[in-house]
Amino acid sequence: MKTAKEYSDRDPGVDVEALLAAINEISESEVRFADGDDPNRLSVNGHDYHTWRELAEAFELDVHDFSVSEINR
């Protein structure tokens, strides 16, 4: 799995590990990188997502709750 630094191009300031952990718990399925030409595409339960915001919203989460500034409060 990639590190949070490698994810930073998608949406800087998002605590990726916390977001993925929450998605894993909600979906009871692992978030994984989708096969294909786009290395930034994620797949959960057969649905593909291209941004952290899109992924969070699909699971009724607010991506701002996973921002680095929110977690450090």
CHARMM-style PDB file with segment names, atoms N, HN, CA, C and O in Angstrom:
ATOM      1  N   MET     1       0.846  -1.179   0.000  1.00  0.00      PROA
ATOM      2  CA  MET     1       0.000   0.000   0.000  1.00  0.00      PROA
ATOM      3  C   MET     1       0.886   1.235   0.000  1.00  0.00      PROA
ATOM      4  O   MET     1       1.980   1.209   0.564  1.00  0.00      PROA
ATOM      5  N   LYS     2       0.440   2.294  -0.611  1.00  0.00      PROA
ATOM      6  HN  LYS     2      -0.448   2.315  -1.070  1.00  0.00      PROA
ATOM      7  CA  LYS     2       1.208   3.524  -0.705  1.00  0.00      PROA
ATOM      8  C   LYS     2       1.186   4.270   0.628  1.00  0.00      PROA
ATOM      9  O   LYS     2       0.308   4.051   1.463  1.00  0.00      PROA
ATOM     10  N   THR     3       2.152   5.140   0.807  1.00  0.00      PROA
ATOM     11  HN  THR     3       2.865   5.318   0.128  1.00  0.00      PROA
ATOM     12  CA  THR     3       2.200   5.964   2.012  1.00  0.00      PROA
ATOM     13  C   THR     3       1.349   7.209   1.818  1.00  0.00      PROA
ATOM     14  O   THR     3       0.964   7.540   0.696  1.00  0.00      PROA
ATOM     15  N   ALA     4       1.058   7.896   2.916  1.00  0.00      PROA
ATOM     16  HN  ALA     4       1.370   7.627   3.827  1.00  0.00      PROA
ATOM     17  CA  ALA     4       0.245   9.110   2.856  1.00  0.00      PROA
ATOM     18  C   ALA     4       0.917  10.172   2.002  1.00  0.00      PROA
ATOM     19  O   ALA     4       0.228  10.936   1.326  1.00  0.00      PROA
ATOM     20  N   LYS     5       2.244  10.240   2.013  1.00  0.00      PROA
ATOM     21  HN  LYS     5       2.803   9.619   2.562  1.00  0.00      PROA
ATOM     22  CA  LYS     5       2.951  11.210   1.183  1.00  0.00      PROA
ATOM     23  C   LYS     5       2.670  10.961  -0.290  1.00  0.00      PROA
ATOM     24  O   LYS     5       2.497  11.916  -1.048  1.00  0.00      PROA
ATOM     25  N   GLU     6       2.622   9.730  -0.705  1.00  0.00      PROA
ATOM     26  HN  GLU     6       2.763   8.955  -0.090  1.00  0.00      PROA
ATOM     27  CA  GLU     6       2.345   9.418  -2.102  1.00  0.00      PROA
ATOM     28  C   GLU     6       0.903   9.769  -2.477  1.00  0.00      PROA
ATOM     29  O   GLU     6       0.618  10.035  -3.645  1.00  0.00      PROA
ATOM     30  N   TYR     7       0.005   9.773  -1.515  1.00  0.00      PROA
ATOM     31  HN  TYR     7       0.237   9.558  -0.566  1.00  0.00      PROA
ATOM     32  CA  TYR     7      -1.389  10.127  -1.762  1.00  0.00      PROA
ATOM     33  C   TYR     7      -1.592  11.629  -1.854  1.00  0.00      PROA
ATOM     34  O   TYR     7      -2.620  12.076  -2.363  1.00  0.00      PROA
ATOM     35  N   SER     8      -0.646  12.412  -1.378  1.00  0.00      PROA
ATOM     36  HN  SER     8       0.188  12.049  -0.964  1.00  0.00      PROA
ATOM     37  CA  SER     8      -0.855  13.840  -1.189  1.00  0.00      PROA
ATOM     38  C   SER     8      -1.191  14.595  -2.468  1.00  0.00      PROA
ATOM     39  O   SER     8      -1.787  15.670  -2.390  1.00  0.00      PROA
ATOM     40  N   ASP     9      -0.838  14.084  -3.631  1.00  0.00      PROA
ATOM     41  HN  ASP     9      -0.355  13.211  -3.694  1.00  0.00      PROA
ATOM     42  CA  ASP     9      -1.159  14.761  -4.881  1.00  0.00      PROA
ATOM     43  C   ASP     9      -2.664  14.806  -5.115  1.00  0.00      PROA
ATOM     44  O   ASP     9      -3.144  15.689  -5.826  1.00  0.00      PROA
ATOM     45  N   ARG    10      -3.398  13.902  -4.549  1.00  0.00      PROA
ATOM     46  HN  ARG    10      -3.008  13.185  -3.971  1.00  0.00      PROA
ATOM     47  CA  ARG    10      -4.834  13.816  -4.787  1.00  0.00      PROA
ATOM     48  C   ARG    10      -5.598  14.884  -4.021  1.00  0.00      PROA
ATOM     49  O   ARG    10      -6.463  15.548  -4.593  1.00  0.00      PROA
ATOM     50  N   ASP    11      -5.306  15.059  -2.775  1.00  0.00      PROA
ATOM     51  HN  ASP    11      -4.603  14.520  -2.310  1.00  0.00      PROA
ATOM     52  CA  ASP    11      -6.008  16.031  -1.947  1.00  0.00      PROA
ATOM     53  C   ASP    11      -5.127  16.329  -0.740  1.00  0.00      PROA
ATOM     54  O   ASP    11      -5.238  15.661   0.288  1.00  0.00      PROA
ATOM     55  N   PRO    12      -4.258  17.321  -0.855  1.00  0.00      PROA
ATOM     56  CA  PRO    12      -3.307  17.600   0.215  1.00  0.00      PROA
ATOM     57  C   PRO    12      -4.017  17.887   1.537  1.00  0.00      PROA
ATOM     58  O   PRO    12      -5.084  18.502   1.561  1.00  0.00      PROA
ATOM     59  N   GLY    13      -3.421  17.442   2.616  1.00  0.00      PROA
ATOM     60  HN  GLY    13      -2.554  16.943   2.597  1.00  0.00      PROA
ATOM     61  CA  GLY    13      -3.964  17.718   3.933  1.00  0.00      PROA
ATOM     62  C   GLY    13      -4.913  16.664   4.449  1.00  0.00      PROA
ATOM     63  O   GLY    13      -5.430  16.809   5.557  1.00  0.00      PROA
ATOM     64  N   VAL    14      -5.167  15.608   3.695  1.00  0.00      PROA
ATOM     65  HN  VAL    14      -4.747  15.490   2.795  1.00  0.00      PROA
ATOM     66  CA  VAL    14      -6.074  14.553   4.132  1.00  0.00      PROA
ATOM     67  C   VAL    14      -5.265  13.451   4.809  1.00  0.00      PROA
ATOM     68  O   VAL    14      -4.266  12.982   4.263  1.00  0.00      PROA
ATOM     69  N   ASP    15      -5.702  13.039   6.002  1.00  0.00      PROA
ATOM     70  HN  ASP    15      -6.513  13.420   6.445  1.00  0.00      PROA
ATOM     71  CA  ASP    15      -5.080  11.899   6.674  1.00  0.00      PROA
ATOM     72  C   ASP    15      -5.653  10.650   6.025  1.00  0.00      PROA
ATOM     73  O   ASP    15      -6.719  10.161   6.398  1.00  0.00      PROA
ATOM     74  N   VAL    16      -4.926  10.159   5.062  1.00  0.00      PROA
ATOM     75  HN  VAL    16      -4.060  10.557   4.760  1.00  0.00      PROA
ATOM     76  CA  VAL    16      -5.384   9.063   4.217  1.00  0.00      PROA
ATOM     77  C   VAL    16      -5.610   7.790   5.026  1.00  0.00      PROA
ATOM     78  O   VAL    16      -6.608   7.094   4.840  1.00  0.00      PROA
ATOM     79  N   GLU    17      -4.681   7.497   5.919  1.00  0.00      PROA
ATOM     80  HN  GLU    17      -3.870   8.063   6.070  1.00  0.00      PROA
ATOM     81  CA  GLU    17      -4.802   6.266   6.703  1.00  0.00      PROA
ATOM     82  C   GLU    17      -6.083   6.268   7.538  1.00  0.00      PROA
ATOM     83  O   GLU    17      -6.762   5.245   7.623  1.00  0.00      PROA
ATOM     84  N   ALA    18      -6.417   7.395   8.151  1.00  0.00      PROA
ATOM     85  HN  ALA    18      -5.865   8.226   8.082  1.00  0.00      PROA
ATOM     86  CA  ALA    18      -7.640   7.487   8.955  1.00  0.00      PROA
ATOM     87  C   ALA    18      -8.884   7.355   8.076  1.00  0.00      PROA
ATOM     88  O   ALA    18      -9.838   6.673   8.449  1.00  0.00      PROA
ATOM     89  N   LEU    19      -8.875   8.001   6.917  1.00  0.00      PROA
ATOM     90  HN  LEU    19      -8.099   8.555   6.614  1.00  0.00      PROA
ATOM     91  CA  LEU    19     -10.008   7.914   6.001  1.00  0.00      PROA
ATOM     92  C   LEU    19     -10.204   6.478   5.523  1.00  0.00      PROA
ATOM     93  O   LEU    19     -11.324   5.968   5.528  1.00  0.00      PROA
ATOM     94  N   LEU    20      -9.121   5.829   5.111  1.00  0.00      PROA
ATOM     95  HN  LEU    20      -8.211   6.243   5.107  1.00  0.00      PROA
ATOM     96  CA  LEU    20      -9.229   4.454   4.630  1.00  0.00      PROA
ATOM     97  C   LEU    20      -9.674   3.504   5.739  1.00  0.00      PROA
ATOM     98  O   LEU    20     -10.425   2.563   5.482  1.00  0.00      PROA
ATOM     99  N   ALA    21      -9.221   3.738   6.962  1.00  0.00      PROA
ATOM    100  HN  ALA    21      -8.610   4.502   7.171  1.00  0.00      PROA
ATOM    101  CA  ALA    21      -9.644   2.902   8.088  1.00  0.00      PROA
ATOM    102  C   ALA    21     -11.143   3.049   8.325  1.00  0.00      PROA
ATOM    103  O   ALA    21     -11.834   2.060   8.570  1.00  0.00      PROA
ATOM    104  N   ALA    22     -11.647   4.276   8.253  1.00  0.00      PROA
ATOM    105  HN  ALA    22     -11.085   5.079   8.054  1.00  0.00      PROA
ATOM    106  CA  ALA    22     -13.085   4.504   8.440  1.00  0.00      PROA
ATOM    107  C   ALA    22     -13.894   3.841   7.327  1.00  0.00      PROA
ATOM    108  O   ALA    22     -14.930   3.231   7.594  1.00  0.00      PROA
ATOM    109  N   ILE    23     -13.438   3.955   6.103  1.00  0.00      PROA
ATOM    110  HN  ILE    23     -12.597   4.451   5.886  1.00  0.00      PROA
ATOM    111  CA  ILE    23     -14.124   3.336   4.964  1.00  0.00      PROA
ATOM    112  C   ILE    23     -14.114   1.814   5.123  1.00  0.00      PROA
ATOM    113  O   ILE    23     -15.133   1.161   4.897  1.00  0.00      PROA
ATOM    114  N   ASN    24     -12.984   1.255   5.505  1.00  0.00      PROA
ATOM    115  HN  ASN    24     -12.156   1.786   5.689  1.00  0.00      PROA
ATOM    116  CA  ASN    24     -12.884  -0.193   5.702  1.00  0.00      PROA
ATOM    117  C   ASN    24     -13.879  -0.667   6.753  1.00  0.00      PROA
ATOM    118  O   ASN    24     -14.515  -1.708   6.586  1.00  0.00      PROA
ATOM    119  N   GLU    25     -14.014   0.094   7.830  1.00  0.00      PROA
ATOM    120  HN  GLU    25     -13.497   0.939   7.965  1.00  0.00      PROA
ATOM    121  CA  GLU    25     -14.935  -0.290   8.900  1.00  0.00      PROA
ATOM    122  C   GLU    25     -16.393  -0.200   8.445  1.00  0.00      PROA
ATOM    123  O   GLU    25     -17.193  -1.090   8.730  1.00  0.00      PROA
ATOM    124  N   ILE    26     -16.726   0.861   7.748  1.00  0.00      PROA
ATOM    125  HN  ILE    26     -16.076   1.585   7.517  1.00  0.00      PROA
ATOM    126  CA  ILE    26     -18.102   1.060   7.285  1.00  0.00      PROA
ATOM    127  C   ILE    26     -18.484   0.014   6.234  1.00  0.00      PROA
ATOM    128  O   ILE    26     -19.555  -0.588   6.302  1.00  0.00      PROA
ATOM    129  N   SER    27     -17.603  -0.188   5.276  1.00  0.00      PROA
ATOM    130  HN  SER    27     -16.732   0.301   5.221  1.00  0.00      PROA
ATOM    131  CA  SER    27     -17.938  -1.047   4.145  1.00  0.00      PROA
ATOM    132  C   SER    27     -17.691  -2.522   4.417  1.00  0.00      PROA
ATOM    133  O   SER    27     -18.158  -3.385   3.673  1.00  0.00      PROA
ATOM    134  N   GLU    28     -16.951  -2.813   5.495  1.00  0.00      PROA
ATOM    135  HN  GLU    28     -16.572  -2.113   6.100  1.00  0.00      PROA
ATOM    136  CA  GLU    28     -16.555  -4.182   5.800  1.00  0.00      PROA
ATOM    137  C   GLU    28     -15.882  -4.817   4.587  1.00  0.00      PROA
ATOM    138  O   GLU    28     -15.986  -6.021   4.352  1.00  0.00      PROA
ATOM    139  N   SER    29     -15.199  -3.984   3.834  1.00  0.00      PROA
ATOM    140  HN  SER    29     -15.115  -3.006   4.024  1.00  0.00      PROA
ATOM    141  CA  SER    29     -14.486  -4.402   2.630  1.00  0.00      PROA
ATOM    142  C   SER    29     -13.241  -3.543   2.532  1.00  0.00      PROA
ATOM    143  O   SER    29     -13.229  -2.413   3.021  1.00  0.00      PROA
ATOM    144  N   GLU    30     -12.215  -4.050   1.920  1.00  0.00      PROA
ATOM    145  HN  GLU    30     -12.224  -4.967   1.523  1.00  0.00      PROA
ATOM    146  CA  GLU    30     -10.971  -3.305   1.828  1.00  0.00      PROA
ATOM    147  C   GLU    30     -10.980  -2.349   0.649  1.00  0.00      PROA
ATOM    148  O   GLU    30     -11.415  -2.690  -0.451  1.00  0.00      PROA
ATOM    149  N   VAL    31     -10.489  -1.148   0.906  1.00  0.00      PROA
ATOM    150  HN  VAL    31     -10.135  -0.871   1.799  1.00  0.00      PROA
ATOM    151  CA  VAL    31     -10.292  -0.180  -0.159  1.00  0.00      PROA
ATOM    152  C   VAL    31      -9.019  -0.595  -0.877  1.00  0.00      PROA
ATOM    153  O   VAL    31      -7.991  -0.835  -0.243  1.00  0.00      PROA
ATOM    154  N   ARG    32      -9.088  -0.680  -2.198  1.00  0.00      PROA
ATOM    155  HN  ARG    32      -9.923  -0.485  -2.713  1.00  0.00      PROA
ATOM    156  CA  ARG    32      -7.898  -1.073  -2.948  1.00  0.00      PROA
ATOM    157  C   ARG    32      -7.798  -0.242  -4.211  1.00  0.00      PROA
ATOM    158  O   ARG    32      -8.772   0.356  -4.666  1.00  0.00      PROA
ATOM    159  N   PHE    33      -6.613  -0.221  -4.756  1.00  0.00      PROA
ATOM    160  HN  PHE    33      -5.822  -0.707  -4.386  1.00  0.00      PROA
ATOM    161  CA  PHE    33      -6.416   0.498  -6.001  1.00  0.00      PROA
ATOM    162  C   PHE    33      -6.981  -0.344  -7.132  1.00  0.00      PROA
ATOM    163  O   PHE    33      -6.701  -1.538  -7.240  1.00  0.00      PROA
ATOM    164  N   ALA    34      -7.779   0.297  -7.971  1.00  0.00      PROA
ATOM    165  HN  ALA    34      -8.006   1.267  -7.884  1.00  0.00      PROA
ATOM    166  CA  ALA    34      -8.439  -0.397  -9.076  1.00  0.00      PROA
ATOM    167  C   ALA    34      -7.418  -0.750 -10.146  1.00  0.00      PROA
ATOM    168  O   ALA    34      -6.424  -0.051 -10.341  1.00  0.00      PROA
ATOM    169  N   ASP    35      -7.686  -1.835 -10.822  1.00  0.00      PROA
ATOM    170  HN  ASP    35      -8.493  -2.403 -10.664  1.00  0.00      PROA
ATOM    171  CA  ASP    35      -6.832  -2.223 -11.939  1.00  0.00      PROA
ATOM    172  C   ASP    35      -7.096  -1.287 -13.112  1.00  0.00      PROA
ATOM    173  O   ASP    35      -8.190  -0.742 -13.255  1.00  0.00      PROA
ATOM    174  N   GLY    36      -6.108  -1.117 -13.920  1.00  0.00      PROA
ATOM    175  HN  GLY    36      -5.219  -1.559 -13.804  1.00  0.00      PROA
ATOM    176  CA  GLY    36      -6.312  -0.292 -15.109  1.00  0.00      PROA
ATOM    177  C   GLY    36      -5.207   0.725 -15.287  1.00  0.00      PROA
ATOM    178  O   GLY    36      -4.164   0.657 -14.638  1.00  0.00      PROA
ATOM    179  N   ASP    37      -5.457   1.680 -16.188  1.00  0.00      PROA
ATOM    180  HN  ASP    37      -6.304   1.736 -16.716  1.00  0.00      PROA
ATOM    181  CA  ASP    37      -4.448   2.665 -16.557  1.00  0.00      PROA
ATOM    182  C   ASP    37      -4.300   3.792 -15.550  1.00  0.00      PROA
ATOM    183  O   ASP    37      -3.246   4.427 -15.502  1.00  0.00      PROA
ATOM    184  N   ASP    38      -5.303   4.058 -14.758  1.00  0.00      PROA
ATOM    185  HN  ASP    38      -6.159   3.543 -14.798  1.00  0.00      PROA
ATOM    186  CA  ASP    38      -5.280   5.183 -13.826  1.00  0.00      PROA
ATOM    187  C   ASP    38      -4.815   4.719 -12.444  1.00  0.00      PROA
ATOM    188  O   ASP    38      -5.577   4.057 -11.739  1.00  0.00      PROA
ATOM    189  N   PRO    39      -3.581   5.049 -12.037  1.00  0.00      PROA
ATOM    190  CA  PRO    39      -3.075   4.598 -10.740  1.00  0.00      PROA
ATOM    191  C   PRO    39      -3.734   5.296  -9.557  1.00  0.00      PROA
ATOM    192  O   PRO    39      -3.547   4.877  -8.415  1.00  0.00      PROA
ATOM    193  N   ASN    40      -4.505   6.357  -9.812  1.00  0.00      PROA
ATOM    194  HN  ASN    40      -4.656   6.697 -10.740  1.00  0.00      PROA
ATOM    195  CA  ASN    40      -5.159   7.097  -8.736  1.00  0.00      PROA
ATOM    196  C   ASN    40      -6.582   6.627  -8.465  1.00  0.00      PROA
ATOM    197  O   ASN    40      -7.248   7.174  -7.585  1.00  0.00      PROA
ATOM    198  N   ARG    41      -7.054   5.648  -9.183  1.00  0.00      PROA
ATOM    199  HN  ARG    41      -6.513   5.204  -9.897  1.00  0.00      PROA
ATOM    200  CA  ARG    41      -8.436   5.187  -9.034  1.00  0.00      PROA
ATOM    201  C   ARG    41      -8.513   4.135  -7.939  1.00  0.00      PROA
ATOM    202  O   ARG    41      -7.768   3.155  -7.951  1.00  0.00      PROA
ATOM    203  N   LEU    42      -9.414   4.346  -7.000  1.00  0.00      PROA
ATOM    204  HN  LEU    42     -10.020   5.142  -6.991  1.00  0.00      PROA
ATOM    205  CA  LEU    42      -9.642   3.400  -5.908  1.00  0.00      PROA
ATOM    206  C   LEU    42     -10.917   2.630  -6.160  1.00  0.00      PROA
ATOM    207  O   LEU    42     -11.815   3.107  -6.854  1.00  0.00      PROA
ATOM    208  N   SER    43     -10.994   1.445  -5.600  1.00  0.00      PROA
ATOM    209  HN  SER    43     -10.264   1.057  -5.037  1.00  0.00      PROA
ATOM    210  CA  SER    43     -12.177   0.616  -5.769  1.00  0.00      PROA
ATOM    211  C   SER    43     -12.624   0.084  -4.414  1.00  0.00      PROA
ATOM    212  O   SER    43     -11.818  -0.415  -3.629  1.00  0.00      PROA
ATOM    213  N   VAL    44     -13.923   0.199  -4.155  1.00  0.00      PROA
ATOM    214  HN  VAL    44     -14.578   0.604  -4.793  1.00  0.00      PROA
ATOM    215  CA  VAL    44     -14.534  -0.357  -2.949  1.00  0.00      PROA
ATOM    216  C   VAL    44     -15.822  -1.027  -3.377  1.00  0.00      PROA
ATOM    217  O   VAL    44     -16.687  -0.392  -3.979  1.00  0.00      PROA
ATOM    218  N   ASN    45     -15.953  -2.301  -3.072  1.00  0.00      PROA
ATOM    219  HN  ASN    45     -15.250  -2.817  -2.582  1.00  0.00      PROA
ATOM    220  CA  ASN    45     -17.164  -3.053  -3.424  1.00  0.00      PROA
ATOM    221  C   ASN    45     -17.543  -2.903  -4.891  1.00  0.00      PROA
ATOM    222  O   ASN    45     -18.726  -2.827  -5.221  1.00  0.00      PROA
ATOM    223  N   GLY    46     -16.552  -2.861  -5.770  1.00  0.00      PROA
ATOM    224  HN  GLY    46     -15.590  -2.923  -5.502  1.00  0.00      PROA
ATOM    225  CA  GLY    46     -16.812  -2.784  -7.201  1.00  0.00      PROA
ATOM    226  C   GLY    46     -17.082  -1.397  -7.740  1.00  0.00      PROA
ATOM    227  O   GLY    46     -17.300  -1.243  -8.942  1.00  0.00      PROA
ATOM    228  N   HSD    47     -17.075  -0.380  -6.890  1.00  0.00      PROA
ATOM    229  HN  HSD    47     -16.898  -0.505  -5.914  1.00  0.00      PROA
ATOM    230  CA  HSD    47     -17.272   0.998  -7.329  1.00  0.00      PROA
ATOM    231  C   HSD    47     -15.929   1.705  -7.345  1.00  0.00      PROA
ATOM    232  O   HSD    47     -15.137   1.555  -6.414  1.00  0.00      PROA
ATOM    233  N   ASP    48     -15.665   2.477  -8.397  1.00  0.00      PROA
ATOM    234  HN  ASP    48     -16.308   2.599  -9.152  1.00  0.00      PROA
ATOM    235  CA  ASP    48     -14.397   3.193  -8.523  1.00  0.00      PROA
ATOM    236  C   ASP    48     -14.560   4.645  -8.106  1.00  0.00      PROA
ATOM    237  O   ASP    48     -15.589   5.268  -8.369  1.00  0.00      PROA
ATOM    238  N   TYR    49     -13.527   5.182  -7.448  1.00  0.00      PROA
ATOM    239  HN  TYR    49     -12.691   4.676  -7.234  1.00  0.00      PROA
ATOM    240  CA  TYR    49     -13.513   6.569  -6.982  1.00  0.00      PROA
ATOM    241  C   TYR    49     -12.189   7.188  -7.402  1.00  0.00      PROA
ATOM    242  O   TYR    49     -11.156   6.518  -7.405  1.00  0.00      PROA
ATOM    243  N   HSD    50     -12.221   8.492  -7.764  1.00  0.00      PROA
ATOM    244  HN  HSD    50     -13.060   9.037  -7.762  1.00  0.00      PROA
ATOM    245  CA  HSD    50     -11.026   9.156  -8.270  1.00  0.00      PROA
ATOM    246  C   HSD    50     -10.442  10.177  -7.299  1.00  0.00      PROA
ATOM    247  O   HSD    50      -9.299  10.599  -7.474  1.00  0.00      PROA
ATOM    248  N   THR    51     -11.190  10.580  -6.287  1.00  0.00      PROA
ATOM    249  HN  THR    51     -12.119  10.237  -6.144  1.00  0.00      PROA
ATOM    250  CA  THR    51     -10.691  11.553  -5.305  1.00  0.00      PROA
ATOM    251  C   THR    51     -11.081  11.106  -3.906  1.00  0.00      PROA
ATOM    252  O   THR    51     -12.011  10.321  -3.720  1.00  0.00      PROA
ATOM    253  N   TRP    52     -10.343  11.630  -2.918  1.00  0.00      PROA
ATOM    254  HN  TRP    52      -9.588  12.268  -3.069  1.00  0.00      PROA
ATOM    255  CA  TRP    52     -10.683  11.315  -1.514  1.00  0.00      PROA
ATOM    256  C   TRP    52     -12.064  11.864  -1.179  1.00  0.00      PROA
ATOM    257  O   TRP    52     -12.833  11.218  -0.467  1.00  0.00      PROA
ATOM    258  N   ARG    53     -12.383  13.049  -1.685  1.00  0.00      PROA
ATOM    259  HN  ARG    53     -11.758  13.574  -2.264  1.00  0.00      PROA
ATOM    260  CA  ARG    53     -13.692  13.660  -1.416  1.00  0.00      PROA
ATOM    261  C   ARG    53     -14.814  12.772  -1.957  1.00  0.00      PROA
ATOM    262  O   ARG    53     -15.800  12.527  -1.262  1.00  0.00      PROA
ATOM    263  N   GLU    54     -14.670  12.302  -3.165  1.00  0.00      PROA
ATOM    264  HN  GLU    54     -13.869  12.501  -3.730  1.00  0.00      PROA
ATOM    265  CA  GLU    54     -15.673  11.429  -3.779  1.00  0.00      PROA
ATOM    266  C   GLU    54     -15.841  10.142  -2.968  1.00  0.00      PROA
ATOM    267  O   GLU    54     -16.960   9.678  -2.750  1.00  0.00      PROA
ATOM    268  N   LEU    55     -14.728   9.576  -2.528  1.00  0.00      PROA
ATOM    269  HN  LEU    55     -13.819   9.953  -2.704  1.00  0.00      PROA
ATOM    270  CA  LEU    55     -14.765   8.361  -1.721  1.00  0.00      PROA
ATOM    271  C   LEU    55     -15.454   8.614  -0.390  1.00  0.00      PROA
ATOM    272  O   LEU    55     -16.313   7.834   0.023  1.00  0.00      PROA
ATOM    273  N   ALA    56     -15.088   9.691   0.281  1.00  0.00      PROA
ATOM    274  HN  ALA    56     -14.391  10.325  -0.055  1.00  0.00      PROA
ATOM    275  CA  ALA    56     -15.690  10.018   1.583  1.00  0.00      PROA
ATOM    276  C   ALA    56     -17.195  10.255   1.445  1.00  0.00      PROA
ATOM    277  O   ALA    56     -17.977   9.737   2.242  1.00  0.00      PROA
ATOM    278  N   GLU    57     -17.598  11.021   0.457  1.00  0.00      PROA
ATOM    279  HN  GLU    57     -16.962  11.442  -0.190  1.00  0.00      PROA
ATOM    280  CA  GLU    57     -19.009  11.332   0.267  1.00  0.00      PROA
ATOM    281  C   GLU    57     -19.829  10.079  -0.039  1.00  0.00      PROA
ATOM    282  O   GLU    57     -20.992   9.991   0.357  1.00  0.00      PROA
ATOM    283  N   ALA    58     -19.247   9.127  -0.728  1.00  0.00      PROA
ATOM    284  HN  ALA    58     -18.302   9.198  -1.049  1.00  0.00      PROA
ATOM    285  CA  ALA    58     -19.960   7.892  -1.050  1.00  0.00      PROA
ATOM    286  C   ALA    58     -20.323   7.118   0.216  1.00  0.00      PROA
ATOM    287  O   ALA    58     -21.295   6.363   0.233  1.00  0.00      PROA
ATOM    288  N   PHE    59     -19.536   7.311   1.269  1.00  0.00      PROA
ATOM    289  HN  PHE    59     -18.747   7.925   1.255  1.00  0.00      PROA
ATOM    290  CA  PHE    59     -19.804   6.625   2.531  1.00  0.00      PROA
ATOM    291  C   PHE    59     -20.337   7.589   3.594  1.00  0.00      PROA
ATOM    292  O   PHE    59     -20.265   7.318   4.792  1.00  0.00      PROA
ATOM    293  N   GLU    60     -20.874   8.720   3.124  1.00  0.00      PROA
ATOM    294  HN  GLU    60     -20.932   8.940   2.151  1.00  0.00      PROA
ATOM    295  CA  GLU    60     -21.490   9.737   3.971  1.00  0.00      PROA
ATOM    296  C   GLU    60     -20.551  10.237   5.055  1.00  0.00      PROA
ATOM    297  O   GLU    60     -20.950  10.441   6.202  1.00  0.00      PROA
ATOM    298  N   LEU    61     -19.289  10.429   4.668  1.00  0.00      PROA
ATOM    299  HN  LEU    61     -18.965  10.263   3.736  1.00  0.00      PROA
ATOM    300  CA  LEU    61     -18.283  11.000   5.555  1.00  0.00      PROA
ATOM    301  C   LEU    61     -17.905  12.375   5.027  1.00  0.00      PROA
ATOM    302  O   LEU    61     -18.028  12.643   3.832  1.00  0.00      PROA
ATOM    303  N   ASP    62     -17.448  13.238   5.913  1.00  0.00      PROA
ATOM    304  HN  ASP    62     -17.348  13.020   6.884  1.00  0.00      PROA
ATOM    305  CA  ASP    62     -16.967  14.555   5.510  1.00  0.00      PROA
ATOM    306  C   ASP    62     -15.452  14.487   5.447  1.00  0.00      PROA
ATOM    307  O   ASP    62     -14.801  14.259   6.466  1.00  0.00      PROA
ATOM    308  N   VAL    63     -14.883  14.680   4.267  1.00  0.00      PROA
ATOM    309  HN  VAL    63     -15.412  14.865   3.439  1.00  0.00      PROA
ATOM    310  CA  VAL    63     -13.439  14.572   4.096  1.00  0.00      PROA
ATOM    311  C   VAL    63     -12.708  15.554   5.001  1.00  0.00      PROA
ATOM    312  O   VAL    63     -11.554  15.318   5.357  1.00  0.00      PROA
ATOM    313  N   HSD    64     -13.359  16.653   5.379  1.00  0.00      PROA
ATOM    314  HN  HSD    64     -14.297  16.844   5.089  1.00  0.00      PROA
ATOM    315  CA  HSD    64     -12.737  17.629   6.270  1.00  0.00      PROA
ATOM    316  C   HSD    64     -12.511  17.054   7.665  1.00  0.00      PROA
ATOM    317  O   HSD    64     -11.628  17.519   8.386  1.00  0.00      PROA
ATOM    318  N   ASP    65     -13.285  16.060   8.052  1.00  0.00      PROA
ATOM    319  HN  ASP    65     -14.001  15.681   7.466  1.00  0.00      PROA
ATOM    320  CA  ASP    65     -13.074  15.404   9.340  1.00  0.00      PROA
ATOM    321  C   ASP    65     -11.765  14.620   9.356  1.00  0.00      PROA
ATOM    322  O   ASP    65     -11.282  14.236  10.422  1.00  0.00      PROA
ATOM    323  N   PHE    66     -11.198  14.384   8.191  1.00  0.00      PROA
ATOM    324  HN  PHE    66     -11.591  14.695   7.326  1.00  0.00      PROA
ATOM    325  CA  PHE    66      -9.964  13.629   8.066  1.00  0.00      PROA
ATOM    326  C   PHE    66      -8.795  14.507   7.633  1.00  0.00      PROA
ATOM    327  O   PHE    66      -7.755  14.012   7.198  1.00  0.00      PROA
ATOM    328  N   SER    67      -8.984  15.814   7.760  1.00  0.00      PROA
ATOM    329  HN  SER    67      -9.829  16.216   8.113  1.00  0.00      PROA
ATOM    330  CA  SER    67      -7.881  16.719   7.408  1.00  0.00      PROA
ATOM    331  C   SER    67      -6.847  16.682   8.528  1.00  0.00      PROA
ATOM    332  O   SER    67      -7.175  16.437   9.689  1.00  0.00      PROA
ATOM    333  N   VAL    68      -5.625  16.924   8.167  1.00  0.00      PROA
ATOM    334  HN  VAL    68      -5.358  17.124   7.224  1.00  0.00      PROA
ATOM    335  CA  VAL    68      -4.537  16.878   9.138  1.00  0.00      PROA
ATOM    336  C   VAL    68      -4.782  17.868  10.261  1.00  0.00      PROA
ATOM    337  O   VAL    68      -4.465  17.566  11.411  1.00  0.00      PROA
ATOM    338  N   SER    69      -5.337  19.045   9.972  1.00  0.00      PROA
ATOM    339  HN  SER    69      -5.594  19.291   9.038  1.00  0.00      PROA
ATOM    340  CA  SER    69      -5.582  20.046  11.015  1.00  0.00      PROA
ATOM    341  C   SER    69      -6.670  19.585  11.982  1.00  0.00      PROA
ATOM    342  O   SER    69      -6.577  19.883  13.172  1.00  0.00      PROA
ATOM    343  N   GLU    70      -7.691  18.875  11.523  1.00  0.00      PROA
ATOM    344  HN  GLU    70      -7.767  18.633  10.556  1.00  0.00      PROA
ATOM    345  CA  GLU    70      -8.745  18.371  12.406  1.00  0.00      PROA
ATOM    346  C   GLU    70      -8.229  17.278  13.331  1.00  0.00      PROA
ATOM    347  O   GLU    70      -8.608  17.225  14.501  1.00  0.00      PROA
ATOM    348  N   ILE    71      -7.381  16.420  12.826  1.00  0.00      PROA
ATOM    349  HN  ILE    71      -7.073  16.463  11.875  1.00  0.00      PROA
ATOM    350  CA  ILE    71      -6.893  15.300  13.613  1.00  0.00      PROA
ATOM    351  C   ILE    71      -5.949  15.767  14.695  1.00  0.00      PROA
ATOM    352  O   ILE    71      -5.874  15.147  15.756  1.00  0.00      PROA
ATOM    353  N   ASN    72      -5.225  16.845  14.455  1.00  0.00      PROA
ATOM    354  HN  ASN    72      -5.285  17.349  13.594  1.00  0.00      PROA
ATOM    355  CA  ASN    72      -4.269  17.336  15.438  1.00  0.00      PROA
ATOM    356  C   ASN    72      -4.887  18.231  16.502  1.00  0.00      PROA
ATOM    357  O   ASN    72      -4.163  18.747  17.354  1.00  0.00      PROA
ATOM    358  N   ARG    73      -6.168  18.426  16.483  1.00  0.00      PROA
ATOM    359  HN  ARG    73      -6.756  18.007  15.791  1.00  0.00      PROA
ATOM    360  CA  ARG    73      -6.829  19.270  17.480  1.00  0.00      PROA
ATOM    361  C   ARG    73      -6.904  18.586  18.800  1.00  0.00      PROA
ATOM    362  OT1 ARG    73      -7.430  19.150  19.759  1.00  0.00      PROA
TER     363      ARG     73
END
